[in-house]
Amino acid sequence: KVTVGTATLSKNPLGTYKPKEKAEFASTFQATEIHQTIGGRETLYFNAFTNQYRVNGVDQIAKYRRNIGA
C-alpha cells in the first residue's frame, strides 16, 4: 500500500521541549490531494483544487460536476 498526500499545515504550535520528557506537538493540516494505491491499483484519489474524487477508479462526483456545468 502506498499513500501520497499533499497538505498545508494550518496550526503548528512551537510548544516546549524539555530533555528526557515525552514531547508532543499537536499540529493540524488541510489535505489538498491524496493518492493511494494497493498492489499498483488506484484505490483512492482526491484533489480539492480540480474537483476530483475517485474510489477504486470510479468517479464519485461526476454527477455533481455535470450539475454545475464543469
All heavy atoms as TSV, in Angstrom:
chain	resi	resn	atom	element	x	y	z
A	1	LYS	N	N	0.853	-1.169	0.000
A	1	LYS	CA	C	0.000	0.000	0.000
A	1	LYS	C	C	0.895	1.227	0.000
A	1	LYS	O	O	1.815	1.340	0.789
A	1	LYS	CB	C	-0.903	-0.013	1.227
A	1	LYS	CG	C	-1.754	1.216	1.301
A	1	LYS	CD	C	-2.675	1.447	2.404
A	1	LYS	CE	C	-3.137	0.720	3.485
A	1	LYS	NZ	N	-4.075	1.183	4.382
A	2	VAL	N	N	0.594	2.168	-0.896
A	2	VAL	CA	C	1.332	3.422	-0.982
A	2	VAL	C	C	0.322	4.562	-0.918
A	2	VAL	O	O	-0.639	4.586	-1.679
A	2	VAL	CB	C	2.140	3.524	-2.295
A	2	VAL	CG1	C	2.833	4.875	-2.399
A	2	VAL	CG2	C	3.144	2.402	-2.396
A	3	THR	N	N	0.533	5.492	-0.001
A	3	THR	CA	C	-0.324	6.658	0.116
A	3	THR	C	C	0.543	7.907	0.037
A	3	THR	O	O	1.505	8.033	0.777
A	3	THR	CB	C	-1.104	6.654	1.445
A	3	THR	OG1	O	-1.856	5.442	1.536
A	3	THR	CG2	C	-2.041	7.838	1.545
A	4	VAL	N	N	0.179	8.794	-0.871
A	4	VAL	CA	C	0.906	10.054	-1.033
A	4	VAL	C	C	-0.097	11.171	-0.816
A	4	VAL	O	O	-1.193	11.152	-1.378
A	4	VAL	CB	C	1.520	10.165	-2.448
A	4	VAL	CG1	C	2.210	11.501	-2.628
A	4	VAL	CG2	C	2.484	9.027	-2.698
A	5	GLY	N	N	0.278	12.132	0.009
A	5	GLY	CA	C	-0.620	13.235	0.289
A	5	GLY	C	C	0.082	14.571	0.156
A	5	GLY	O	O	1.280	14.684	0.400
A	6	THR	N	N	-0.681	15.567	-0.238
A	6	THR	CA	C	-0.199	16.943	-0.280
A	6	THR	C	C	-1.053	17.727	0.700
A	6	THR	O	O	-2.283	17.688	0.618
A	6	THR	CB	C	-0.344	17.539	-1.697
A	6	THR	OG1	O	0.357	16.696	-2.607
A	6	THR	CG2	C	0.213	18.941	-1.764
A	7	ALA	N	N	-0.395	18.399	1.624
A	7	ALA	CA	C	-1.136	19.105	2.663
A	7	ALA	C	C	-0.396	20.376	3.070
A	7	ALA	O	O	0.794	20.530	2.819
A	7	ALA	CB	C	-1.318	18.207	3.883
A	8	THR	N	N	-1.137	21.268	3.707
A	8	THR	CA	C	-0.587	22.502	4.241
A	8	THR	C	C	-0.883	22.534	5.730
A	8	THR	O	O	-2.024	22.316	6.140
A	8	THR	CB	C	-1.244	23.722	3.561
A	8	THR	OG1	O	-1.068	23.615	2.158
A	8	THR	CG2	C	-0.649	25.018	4.053
A	9	LEU	N	N	0.144	22.785	6.529
A	9	LEU	CA	C	-0.076	22.900	7.964
A	9	LEU	C	C	-0.903	24.144	8.235
A	9	LEU	O	O	-0.613	25.224	7.715
A	9	LEU	CB	C	1.243	22.984	8.720
A	9	LEU	CG	C	2.058	21.698	8.760
A	9	LEU	CD1	C	3.438	21.963	9.334
A	9	LEU	CD2	C	1.350	20.648	9.573
A	10	SER	N	N	-1.959	23.996	9.036
A	10	SER	CA	C	-2.787	25.148	9.346
A	10	SER	C	C	-2.541	25.638	10.769
A	10	SER	O	O	-2.709	26.808	11.056
A	10	SER	CB	C	-4.264	24.829	9.137
A	10	SER	OG	O	-4.648	23.724	9.905
A	11	LYS	N	N	-2.147	24.753	11.650
A	11	LYS	CA	C	-1.772	25.134	13.013
A	11	LYS	C	C	-0.541	24.332	13.382
A	11	LYS	O	O	-0.566	23.103	13.354
A	11	LYS	CB	C	-2.900	24.837	14.003
A	11	LYS	CG	C	-4.125	25.698	13.807
A	11	LYS	CD	C	-5.179	25.372	14.843
A	11	LYS	CE	C	-6.440	26.178	14.578
A	11	LYS	NZ	N	-7.503	25.839	15.524
A	12	ASN	N	N	0.505	25.003	13.718
A	12	ASN	CA	C	1.746	24.331	14.057
A	12	ASN	C	C	2.370	25.022	15.266
A	12	ASN	O	O	3.277	25.844	15.125
A	12	ASN	CB	C	2.710	24.344	12.864
A	12	ASN	CG	C	3.864	23.392	13.071
A	12	ASN	OD1	O	3.773	22.462	13.854
A	12	ASN	ND2	N	4.942	23.624	12.372
A	13	PRO	N	N	1.872	24.718	16.471
A	13	PRO	CA	C	2.402	25.388	17.660
A	13	PRO	C	C	3.842	24.967	17.924
A	13	PRO	O	O	4.235	23.840	17.657
A	13	PRO	CB	C	1.467	24.908	18.769
A	13	PRO	CG	C	0.947	23.601	18.293
A	13	PRO	CD	C	0.879	23.718	16.795
A	14	LEU	N	N	4.613	25.887	18.446
A	14	LEU	CA	C	6.005	25.590	18.753
A	14	LEU	C	C	6.126	24.684	19.973
A	14	LEU	O	O	6.990	23.837	20.043
A	14	LEU	CB	C	6.787	26.888	18.956
A	14	LEU	CG	C	6.876	27.785	17.722
A	14	LEU	CD1	C	7.586	29.082	18.083
A	14	LEU	CD2	C	7.607	27.069	16.612
A	15	GLY	N	N	5.254	24.875	20.969
A	15	GLY	CA	C	5.296	24.026	22.154
A	15	GLY	C	C	6.573	24.232	22.947
A	15	GLY	O	O	7.331	25.173	22.731
A	16	THR	N	N	6.796	23.334	23.876
A	16	THR	CA	C	8.017	23.400	24.687
A	16	THR	C	C	8.675	22.038	24.653
A	16	THR	O	O	8.017	21.017	24.472
A	16	THR	CB	C	7.699	23.782	26.143
A	16	THR	OG1	O	6.805	22.818	26.688
A	16	THR	CG2	C	7.057	25.166	26.229
A	17	TYR	N	N	9.946	22.044	24.825
A	17	TYR	CA	C	10.711	20.803	24.811
A	17	TYR	C	C	11.598	20.779	26.040
A	17	TYR	O	O	12.321	21.727	26.326
A	17	TYR	CB	C	11.561	20.710	23.545
A	17	TYR	CG	C	12.508	19.541	23.558
A	17	TYR	CD1	C	12.042	18.256	23.328
A	17	TYR	CD2	C	13.850	19.712	23.833
A	17	TYR	CE1	C	12.897	17.168	23.366
A	17	TYR	CE2	C	14.716	18.633	23.860
A	17	TYR	CZ	C	14.242	17.365	23.634
A	17	TYR	OH	O	15.085	16.292	23.671
A	18	LYS	N	N	11.515	19.679	26.782
A	18	LYS	CA	C	12.362	19.505	27.958
A	18	LYS	C	C	13.109	18.191	27.798
A	18	LYS	O	O	12.501	17.172	27.454
A	18	LYS	CB	C	11.520	19.490	29.225
A	18	LYS	CG	C	10.812	20.809	29.487
A	18	LYS	CD	C	9.961	20.745	30.741
A	18	LYS	CE	C	9.213	22.062	30.905
A	18	LYS	NZ	N	8.255	22.014	32.002
A	19	PRO	N	N	14.408	18.198	28.007
A	19	PRO	CA	C	15.194	16.964	27.861
A	19	PRO	C	C	14.635	15.827	28.714
A	19	PRO	O	O	14.171	16.041	29.836
A	19	PRO	CB	C	16.585	17.369	28.323
A	19	PRO	CG	C	16.635	18.849	28.158
A	19	PRO	CD	C	15.231	19.324	28.404
A	20	LYS	N	N	14.644	14.634	28.151
A	20	LYS	CA	C	14.221	13.391	28.807
A	20	LYS	C	C	12.730	13.347	29.147
A	20	LYS	O	O	12.304	12.573	29.977
A	20	LYS	CB	C	15.051	13.126	30.061
A	20	LYS	CG	C	16.520	12.942	29.755
A	20	LYS	CD	C	17.293	12.577	30.985
A	20	LYS	CE	C	18.763	12.437	30.632
A	20	LYS	NZ	N	19.564	12.070	31.769
A	21	GLU	N	N	11.940	14.195	28.520
A	21	GLU	CA	C	10.490	14.152	28.684
A	21	GLU	C	C	9.848	13.931	27.324
A	21	GLU	O	O	10.365	14.362	26.303
A	21	GLU	CB	C	9.955	15.458	29.295
A	21	GLU	CG	C	10.282	15.624	30.756
A	21	GLU	CD	C	9.599	16.846	31.365
A	21	GLU	OE1	O	8.698	17.418	30.709
A	21	GLU	OE2	O	9.969	17.211	32.473
A	22	LYS	N	N	8.718	13.261	27.336
A	22	LYS	CA	C	7.992	12.998	26.105
A	22	LYS	C	C	7.525	14.321	25.501
A	22	LYS	O	O	6.939	15.155	26.184
A	22	LYS	CB	C	6.787	12.104	26.397
A	22	LYS	CG	C	6.002	11.718	25.181
A	22	LYS	CD	C	4.849	10.804	25.561
A	22	LYS	CE	C	4.022	10.481	24.336
A	22	LYS	NZ	N	2.865	9.655	24.686
A	23	ALA	N	N	7.811	14.508	24.228
A	23	ALA	CA	C	7.402	15.737	23.537
A	23	ALA	C	C	6.239	15.433	22.600
A	23	ALA	O	O	6.294	14.505	21.808
A	23	ALA	CB	C	8.574	16.307	22.749
A	24	GLU	N	N	5.185	16.208	22.725
A	24	GLU	CA	C	4.038	16.081	21.830
A	24	GLU	C	C	3.755	17.438	21.214
A	24	GLU	O	O	3.709	18.443	21.911
A	24	GLU	CB	C	2.805	15.592	22.597
A	24	GLU	CG	C	2.915	14.156	23.045
A	24	GLU	CD	C	1.621	13.627	23.641
A	24	GLU	OE1	O	0.548	14.198	23.348
A	24	GLU	OE2	O	1.687	12.659	24.388
A	25	PHE	N	N	3.608	17.442	19.914
A	25	PHE	CA	C	3.326	18.669	19.197
A	25	PHE	C	C	2.058	18.462	18.382
A	25	PHE	O	O	2.068	17.729	17.405
A	25	PHE	CB	C	4.498	19.044	18.285
A	25	PHE	CG	C	5.796	19.193	19.031
A	25	PHE	CD1	C	6.709	18.162	19.053
A	25	PHE	CD2	C	6.069	20.353	19.732
A	25	PHE	CE1	C	7.902	18.288	19.753
A	25	PHE	CE2	C	7.261	20.495	20.436
A	25	PHE	CZ	C	8.175	19.461	20.441
A	26	ALA	N	N	0.977	19.081	18.807
A	26	ALA	CA	C	-0.310	18.936	18.119
A	26	ALA	C	C	-0.354	19.882	16.924
A	26	ALA	O	O	-0.325	21.089	17.088
A	26	ALA	CB	C	-1.458	19.238	19.075
A	27	SER	N	N	-0.396	19.320	15.742
A	27	SER	CA	C	-0.477	20.114	14.520
A	27	SER	C	C	-1.710	19.685	13.738
A	27	SER	O	O	-2.110	18.531	13.781
A	27	SER	CB	C	0.762	19.902	13.651
A	27	SER	OG	O	1.918	20.313	14.324
A	28	THR	N	N	-2.303	20.619	13.027
A	28	THR	CA	C	-3.412	20.295	12.142
A	28	THR	C	C	-3.005	20.666	10.719
A	28	THR	O	O	-2.138	21.511	10.513
A	28	THR	CB	C	-4.706	21.039	12.529
A	28	THR	OG1	O	-4.473	22.442	12.445
A	28	THR	CG2	C	-5.150	20.683	13.937
A	29	PHE	N	N	-3.638	20.026	9.764
A	29	PHE	CA	C	-3.305	20.294	8.370
A	29	PHE	C	C	-4.554	20.227	7.513
A	29	PHE	O	O	-5.575	19.690	7.920
A	29	PHE	CB	C	-2.252	19.315	7.848
A	29	PHE	CG	C	-2.703	17.886	7.835
A	29	PHE	CD1	C	-3.346	17.353	6.734
A	29	PHE	CD2	C	-2.492	17.059	8.935
A	29	PHE	CE1	C	-3.766	16.034	6.721
A	29	PHE	CE2	C	-2.908	15.747	8.930
A	29	PHE	CZ	C	-3.545	15.232	7.821
A	30	GLN	N	N	-4.442	20.792	6.325
A	30	GLN	CA	C	-5.517	20.746	5.339
A	30	GLN	C	C	-4.996	19.978	4.134
A	30	GLN	O	O	-4.056	20.421	3.470
A	30	GLN	CB	C	-5.934	22.156	4.934
A	30	GLN	CG	C	-6.524	22.942	6.080
A	30	GLN	CD	C	-6.814	24.379	5.701
A	30	GLN	OE1	O	-6.347	24.880	4.696
A	30	GLN	NE2	N	-7.615	25.038	6.512
A	31	ALA	N	N	-5.584	18.819	3.877
A	31	ALA	CA	C	-5.164	17.989	2.748
A	31	ALA	C	C	-5.761	18.545	1.460
A	31	ALA	O	O	-6.949	18.842	1.392
A	31	ALA	CB	C	-5.608	16.552	2.943
A	32	THR	N	N	-4.918	18.699	0.449
A	32	THR	CA	C	-5.402	19.174	-0.842
A	32	THR	C	C	-5.391	18.069	-1.892
A	32	THR	O	O	-6.110	18.152	-2.877
A	32	THR	CB	C	-4.565	20.364	-1.348
A	32	THR	OG1	O	-3.190	19.981	-1.356
A	32	THR	CG2	C	-4.746	21.567	-0.448
A	33	GLU	N	N	-4.579	17.021	-1.665
A	33	GLU	CA	C	-4.539	15.903	-2.607
A	33	GLU	C	C	-4.107	14.637	-1.874
A	33	GLU	O	O	-3.196	14.668	-1.058
A	33	GLU	CB	C	-3.576	16.181	-3.756
A	33	GLU	CG	C	-3.556	15.073	-4.792
A	33	GLU	CD	C	-2.625	15.378	-5.947
A	33	GLU	OE1	O	-1.558	15.949	-5.723
A	33	GLU	OE2	O	-2.997	15.027	-7.086
A	34	ILE	N	N	-4.785	13.528	-2.175
A	34	ILE	CA	C	-4.434	12.215	-1.627
A	34	ILE	C	C	-4.502	11.216	-2.769
A	34	ILE	O	O	-5.467	11.197	-3.536
A	34	ILE	CB	C	-5.402	11.785	-0.505
A	34	ILE	CG1	C	-5.354	12.774	0.650
A	34	ILE	CG2	C	-5.075	10.381	-0.026
A	34	ILE	CD1	C	-6.439	12.571	1.671
A	35	HIS	N	N	-3.469	10.389	-2.876
A	35	HIS	CA	C	-3.431	9.357	-3.909
A	35	HIS	C	C	-2.970	8.065	-3.244
A	35	HIS	O	O	-1.877	8.005	-2.706
A	35	HIS	CB	C	-2.478	9.758	-5.037
A	35	HIS	CG	C	-2.537	8.836	-6.201
A	35	HIS	ND1	N	-1.449	8.533	-6.955
A	35	HIS	CD2	C	-3.568	8.152	-6.751
A	35	HIS	CE1	C	-1.792	7.697	-7.916
A	35	HIS	NE2	N	-3.078	7.463	-7.806
A	36	GLN	N	N	-3.816	7.038	-3.266
A	36	GLN	CA	C	-3.493	5.771	-2.610
A	36	GLN	C	C	-3.599	4.627	-3.613
A	36	GLN	O	O	-4.574	4.539	-4.363
A	36	GLN	CB	C	-4.443	5.520	-1.444
A	36	GLN	CG	C	-4.124	4.264	-0.674
A	36	GLN	CD	C	-5.040	4.103	0.514
A	36	GLN	OE1	O	-6.240	3.976	0.366
A	36	GLN	NE2	N	-4.459	4.138	1.694
A	37	THR	N	N	-2.594	3.773	-3.602
A	37	THR	CA	C	-2.608	2.583	-4.447
A	37	THR	C	C	-2.309	1.357	-3.595
A	37	THR	O	O	-1.546	1.423	-2.641
A	37	THR	CB	C	-1.569	2.663	-5.589
A	37	THR	OG1	O	-0.274	2.810	-5.016
A	37	THR	CG2	C	-1.844	3.818	-6.519
A	38	ILE	N	N	-2.923	0.250	-3.968
A	38	ILE	CA	C	-2.660	-1.033	-3.320
A	38	ILE	C	C	-2.372	-2.020	-4.438
A	38	ILE	O	O	-3.197	-2.223	-5.331
A	38	ILE	CB	C	-3.845	-1.510	-2.465
A	38	ILE	CG1	C	-4.091	-0.521	-1.325
A	38	ILE	CG2	C	-3.585	-2.914	-1.922
A	38	ILE	CD1	C	-5.302	-0.843	-0.470
A	39	GLY	N	N	-1.189	-2.610	-4.394
A	39	GLY	CA	C	-0.805	-3.555	-5.432
A	39	GLY	C	C	-0.762	-2.929	-6.814
A	39	GLY	O	O	-1.070	-3.588	-7.800
A	40	GLY	N	N	-0.421	-1.650	-6.901
A	40	GLY	CA	C	-0.350	-0.968	-8.181
A	40	GLY	C	C	-1.680	-0.487	-8.713
A	40	GLY	O	O	-1.756	0.110	-9.779
A	41	ARG	N	N	-2.771	-0.736	-7.989
A	41	ARG	CA	C	-4.118	-0.333	-8.427
A	41	ARG	C	C	-4.586	0.842	-7.587
A	41	ARG	O	O	-4.523	0.820	-6.366
A	41	ARG	CB	C	-5.077	-1.504	-8.263
A	41	ARG	CG	C	-6.454	-1.280	-8.853
A	41	ARG	CD	C	-7.313	-2.532	-8.749
A	41	ARG	NE	N	-7.469	-2.987	-7.384
A	41	ARG	CZ	C	-8.426	-2.561	-6.553
A	41	ARG	NH1	N	-9.299	-1.672	-6.955
A	41	ARG	NH2	N	-8.505	-3.037	-5.326
A	42	GLU	N	N	-5.062	1.896	-8.254
A	42	GLU	CA	C	-5.547	3.066	-7.536
A	42	GLU	C	C	-6.798	2.719	-6.736
A	42	GLU	O	O	-7.784	2.234	-7.286
A	42	GLU	CB	C	-5.866	4.187	-8.527
A	42	GLU	CG	C	-6.402	5.438	-7.864
A	42	GLU	CD	C	-6.812	6.492	-8.864
A	42	GLU	OE1	O	-7.972	6.444	-9.323
A	42	GLU	OE2	O	-5.970	7.321	-9.188
A	43	THR	N	N	-6.760	2.981	-5.434
A	43	THR	CA	C	-7.932	2.739	-4.586
A	43	THR	C	C	-8.592	4.039	-4.146
A	43	THR	O	O	-9.782	4.047	-3.858
A	43	THR	CB	C	-7.553	1.924	-3.342
A	43	THR	OG1	O	-6.514	2.607	-2.643
A	43	THR	CG2	C	-7.090	0.539	-3.730
A	44	LEU	N	N	-7.814	5.123	-4.104
A	44	LEU	CA	C	-8.368	6.405	-3.670
A	44	LEU	C	C	-7.597	7.538	-4.322
A	44	LEU	O	O	-6.369	7.515	-4.374
A	44	LEU	CB	C	-8.272	6.548	-2.152
A	44	LEU	CG	C	-8.704	7.886	-1.551
A	44	LEU	CD1	C	-10.209	8.099	-1.736
A	44	LEU	CD2	C	-8.343	7.957	-0.087
A	45	TYR	N	N	-8.333	8.511	-4.838
A	45	TYR	CA	C	-7.718	9.732	-5.353
A	45	TYR	C	C	-8.636	10.888	-5.025
A	45	TYR	O	O	-9.841	10.845	-5.286
A	45	TYR	CB	C	-7.499	9.675	-6.866
A	45	TYR	CG	C	-6.853	10.948	-7.376
A	45	TYR	CD1	C	-5.504	11.183	-7.179
A	45	TYR	CD2	C	-7.604	11.929	-7.999
A	45	TYR	CE1	C	-4.915	12.359	-7.611
A	45	TYR	CE2	C	-7.032	13.099	-8.439
A	45	TYR	CZ	C	-5.688	13.309	-8.235
A	45	TYR	OH	O	-5.098	14.478	-8.656
A	46	PHE	N	N	-8.066	11.936	-4.436
A	46	PHE	CA	C	-8.823	13.137	-4.094
A	46	PHE	C	C	-7.960	14.345	-4.398
A	46	PHE	O	O	-6.784	14.383	-4.041
A	46	PHE	CB	C	-9.198	13.139	-2.611
A	46	PHE	CG	C	-9.685	14.475	-2.118
A	46	PHE	CD1	C	-10.951	14.922	-2.451
A	46	PHE	CD2	C	-8.879	15.281	-1.342
A	46	PHE	CE1	C	-11.395	16.160	-2.013
A	46	PHE	CE2	C	-9.320	16.516	-0.897
A	46	PHE	CZ	C	-10.584	16.962	-1.234
A	47	ASN	N	N	-8.534	15.338	-5.097
A	47	ASN	CA	C	-7.847	16.593	-5.353
A	47	ASN	C	C	-8.853	17.717	-5.162
A	47	ASN	O	O	-9.827	17.816	-5.915
A	47	ASN	CB	C	-7.258	16.636	-6.765
A	47	ASN	CG	C	-6.380	17.852	-6.963
A	47	ASN	OD1	O	-6.772	18.977	-6.670
A	47	ASN	ND2	N	-5.179	17.619	-7.459
A	48	ALA	N	N	-8.638	18.533	-4.146
A	48	ALA	CA	C	-9.578	19.599	-3.804
A	48	ALA	C	C	-9.597	20.711	-4.838
A	48	ALA	O	O	-10.626	21.357	-5.040
A	48	ALA	CB	C	-9.228	20.177	-2.433
A	49	PHE	N	N	-8.466	20.963	-5.509
A	49	PHE	CA	C	-8.392	22.072	-6.449
A	49	PHE	C	C	-8.999	21.749	-7.805
A	49	PHE	O	O	-9.485	22.632	-8.498
A	49	PHE	CB	C	-6.942	22.524	-6.630
A	49	PHE	CG	C	-6.340	23.079	-5.368
A	49	PHE	CD1	C	-5.146	22.586	-4.891
A	49	PHE	CD2	C	-6.968	24.078	-4.647
A	49	PHE	CE1	C	-4.584	23.084	-3.727
A	49	PHE	CE2	C	-6.421	24.591	-3.487
A	49	PHE	CZ	C	-5.221	24.094	-3.027
A	50	THR	N	N	-8.979	20.497	-8.210
A	50	THR	CA	C	-9.505	20.115	-9.523
A	50	THR	C	C	-10.848	19.386	-9.435
A	50	THR	O	O	-11.325	18.870	-10.443
A	50	THR	CB	C	-8.493	19.233	-10.277
A	50	THR	OG1	O	-8.261	18.036	-9.521
A	50	THR	CG2	C	-7.190	19.966	-10.512
A	51	ASN	N	N	-11.446	19.321	-8.240
A	51	ASN	CA	C	-12.749	18.664	-8.049
A	51	ASN	C	C	-12.734	17.217	-8.528
A	51	ASN	O	O	-13.615	16.802	-9.279
A	51	ASN	CB	C	-13.857	19.433	-8.763
A	51	ASN	CG	C	-14.720	20.206	-7.812
A	51	ASN	OD1	O	-14.643	20.024	-6.606
A	51	ASN	ND2	N	-15.549	21.079	-8.342
A	52	GLN	N	N	-11.758	16.446	-8.090
A	52	GLN	CA	C	-11.691	15.035	-8.461
A	52	GLN	C	C	-11.733	14.182	-7.201
A	52	GLN	O	O	-11.043	14.472	-6.224
A	52	GLN	CB	C	-10.399	14.737	-9.216
A	52	GLN	CG	C	-10.312	15.420	-10.558
A	52	GLN	CD	C	-9.052	15.033	-11.272
A	52	GLN	OE1	O	-8.758	13.843	-11.412
A	52	GLN	NE2	N	-8.300	16.019	-11.711
A	53	TYR	N	N	-12.546	13.142	-7.244
A	53	TYR	CA	C	-12.655	12.201	-6.140
A	53	TYR	C	C	-13.010	10.844	-6.727
A	53	TYR	O	O	-14.105	10.654	-7.245
A	53	TYR	CB	C	-13.717	12.669	-5.142
A	53	TYR	CG	C	-13.974	11.713	-3.999
A	53	TYR	CD1	C	-12.928	11.188	-3.246
A	53	TYR	CD2	C	-15.266	11.357	-3.665
A	53	TYR	CE1	C	-13.164	10.322	-2.201
A	53	TYR	CE2	C	-15.518	10.503	-2.605
A	53	TYR	CZ	C	-14.463	9.985	-1.875
A	53	TYR	OH	O	-14.701	9.128	-0.835
A	54	ARG	N	N	-12.064	9.912	-6.706
A	54	ARG	CA	C	-12.281	8.575	-7.256
A	54	ARG	C	C	-12.031	7.531	-6.167
A	54	ARG	O	O	-11.086	7.637	-5.400
A	54	ARG	CB	C	-11.331	8.310	-8.427
A	54	ARG	CG	C	-11.535	9.190	-9.609
A	54	ARG	CD	C	-10.717	8.754	-10.814
A	54	ARG	NE	N	-9.289	8.754	-10.579
A	54	ARG	CZ	C	-8.467	9.758	-10.874
A	54	ARG	NH1	N	-8.936	10.862	-11.419
A	54	ARG	NH2	N	-7.178	9.658	-10.639
A	55	VAL	N	N	-12.867	6.516	-6.148
A	55	VAL	CA	C	-12.689	5.361	-5.273
A	55	VAL	C	C	-12.681	4.132	-6.171
A	55	VAL	O	O	-13.636	3.907	-6.916
A	55	VAL	CB	C	-13.812	5.263	-4.214
A	55	VAL	CG1	C	-13.641	4.013	-3.369
A	55	VAL	CG2	C	-13.828	6.504	-3.335
A	56	ASN	N	N	-11.597	3.369	-6.122
A	56	ASN	CA	C	-11.414	2.203	-6.997
A	56	ASN	C	C	-11.615	2.559	-8.467
A	56	ASN	O	O	-12.220	1.812	-9.230
A	56	ASN	CB	C	-12.337	1.058	-6.579
A	56	ASN	CG	C	-11.964	0.507	-5.226
A	56	ASN	OD1	O	-10.791	0.395	-4.900
A	56	ASN	ND2	N	-12.963	0.185	-4.423
A	57	GLY	N	N	-11.136	3.734	-8.862
A	57	GLY	CA	C	-11.201	4.171	-10.250
A	57	GLY	C	C	-12.543	4.724	-10.686
A	57	GLY	O	O	-12.700	5.133	-11.825
A	58	VAL	N	N	-13.532	4.756	-9.798
A	58	VAL	CA	C	-14.876	5.232	-10.152
A	58	VAL	C	C	-15.038	6.668	-9.660
A	58	VAL	O	O	-14.871	6.953	-8.479
A	58	VAL	CB	C	-15.966	4.334	-9.531
A	58	VAL	CG1	C	-17.355	4.867	-9.860
A	58	VAL	CG2	C	-15.811	2.902	-9.997
A	59	ASP	N	N	-15.380	7.559	-10.595
A	59	ASP	CA	C	-15.580	8.973	-10.264
A	59	ASP	C	C	-16.810	9.102	-9.359
A	59	ASP	O	O	-17.925	8.764	-9.758
A	59	ASP	CB	C	-15.772	9.763	-11.559
A	59	ASP	CG	C	-15.785	11.257	-11.340
A	59	ASP	OD1	O	-15.858	11.707	-10.186
A	59	ASP	OD2	O	-15.711	11.978	-12.348
A	60	GLN	N	N	-16.608	9.604	-8.148
A	60	GLN	CA	C	-17.687	9.708	-7.173
A	60	GLN	C	C	-18.488	11.004	-7.284
A	60	GLN	O	O	-19.573	11.097	-6.714
A	60	GLN	CB	C	-17.127	9.581	-5.751
A	60	GLN	CG	C	-16.400	8.278	-5.500
A	60	GLN	CD	C	-17.330	7.088	-5.568
A	60	GLN	OE1	O	-18.364	7.059	-4.902
A	60	GLN	NE2	N	-16.978	6.103	-6.374
A	61	ILE	N	N	-17.959	11.989	-8.001
A	61	ILE	CA	C	-18.667	13.271	-8.075
A	61	ILE	C	C	-18.920	13.715	-9.523
A	61	ILE	O	O	-19.084	14.893	-9.794
A	61	ILE	CB	C	-17.926	14.369	-7.282
A	61	ILE	CG1	C	-16.491	14.541	-7.761
A	61	ILE	CG2	C	-17.987	14.101	-5.796
A	61	ILE	CD1	C	-15.766	15.715	-7.121
A	62	ALA	N	N	-19.006	12.771	-10.435
A	62	ALA	CA	C	-19.267	13.093	-11.850
A	62	ALA	C	C	-20.614	13.800	-11.991
A	62	ALA	O	O	-20.729	14.798	-12.729
A	62	ALA	CB	C	-19.245	11.841	-12.692
A	63	LYS	N	N	-21.634	13.322	-11.298
A	63	LYS	CA	C	-22.965	13.939	-11.391
A	63	LYS	C	C	-22.933	15.375	-10.866
A	63	LYS	O	O	-23.522	16.278	-11.462
A	63	LYS	CB	C	-23.982	13.112	-10.594
A	63	LYS	CG	C	-25.392	13.633	-10.697
A	63	LYS	CD	C	-26.367	12.735	-9.961
A	63	LYS	CE	C	-27.770	13.252	-10.044
A	63	LYS	NZ	N	-28.711	12.400	-9.336
A	64	TYR	N	N	-22.220	15.602	-9.794
A	64	TYR	CA	C	-22.075	16.947	-9.225
A	64	TYR	C	C	-21.436	17.887	-10.258
A	64	TYR	O	O	-21.934	18.987	-10.486
A	64	TYR	CB	C	-21.229	16.908	-7.950
A	64	TYR	CG	C	-20.698	18.234	-7.507
A	64	TYR	CD1	C	-21.521	19.160	-6.887
A	64	TYR	CD2	C	-19.364	18.554	-7.709
A	64	TYR	CE1	C	-21.025	20.386	-6.480
A	64	TYR	CE2	C	-18.863	19.782	-7.301
A	64	TYR	CZ	C	-19.703	20.699	-6.690
A	64	TYR	OH	O	-19.207	21.907	-6.290
A	65	ARG	N	N	-20.359	17.453	-10.897
A	65	ARG	CA	C	-19.688	18.298	-11.890
A	65	ARG	C	C	-20.594	18.569	-13.095
A	65	ARG	O	O	-20.596	19.676	-13.624
A	65	ARG	CB	C	-18.356	17.671	-12.329
A	65	ARG	CG	C	-17.260	17.901	-11.325
A	65	ARG	CD	C	-15.886	17.659	-11.907
A	65	ARG	NE	N	-15.740	16.382	-12.600
A	65	ARG	CZ	C	-15.582	15.223	-11.986
A	65	ARG	NH1	N	-15.513	15.157	-10.688
A	65	ARG	NH2	N	-15.471	14.121	-12.699
A	66	ARG	N	N	-21.366	17.582	-13.508
A	66	ARG	CA	C	-22.337	17.810	-14.616
A	66	ARG	C	C	-23.366	18.854	-14.210
A	66	ARG	O	O	-23.717	19.732	-14.990
A	66	ARG	CB	C	-23.046	16.507	-14.982
A	66	ARG	CG	C	-22.282	15.615	-15.935
A	66	ARG	CD	C	-23.136	14.513	-16.526
A	66	ARG	NE	N	-23.910	13.753	-15.560
A	66	ARG	CZ	C	-23.470	12.691	-14.898
A	66	ARG	NH1	N	-22.231	12.260	-15.091
A	66	ARG	NH2	N	-24.252	12.050	-14.031
A	67	ASN	N	N	-23.854	18.763	-12.960
A	67	ASN	CA	C	-24.879	19.699	-12.486
A	67	ASN	C	C	-24.373	21.132	-12.409
A	67	ASN	O	O	-25.162	22.073	-12.600
A	67	ASN	CB	C	-25.414	19.268	-11.126
A	67	ASN	CG	C	-26.278	18.036	-11.215
A	67	ASN	OD1	O	-26.775	17.689	-12.283
A	67	ASN	ND2	N	-26.478	17.370	-10.102
A	68	ILE	N	N	-23.095	21.326	-12.131
A	68	ILE	CA	C	-22.572	22.691	-12.043
A	68	ILE	C	C	-21.964	23.147	-13.371
A	68	ILE	O	O	-21.439	24.251	-13.469
A	68	ILE	CB	C	-21.554	22.846	-10.906
A	68	ILE	CG1	C	-20.283	22.007	-11.142
A	68	ILE	CG2	C	-22.168	22.532	-9.552
A	68	ILE	CD1	C	-19.142	22.320	-10.196
A	69	GLY	N	N	-22.020	22.294	-14.382
A	69	GLY	CA	C	-21.544	22.660	-15.705
A	69	GLY	C	C	-20.040	22.616	-15.862
A	69	GLY	O	O	-19.489	23.265	-16.729
A	70	ALA	N	N	-19.387	21.830	-15.039
A	70	ALA	CA	C	-17.922	21.722	-15.133
A	70	ALA	C	C	-17.513	20.583	-16.030
A	70	ALA	O	O	-18.191	19.655	-16.280
A	70	ALA	CB	C	-17.338	21.522	-13.745
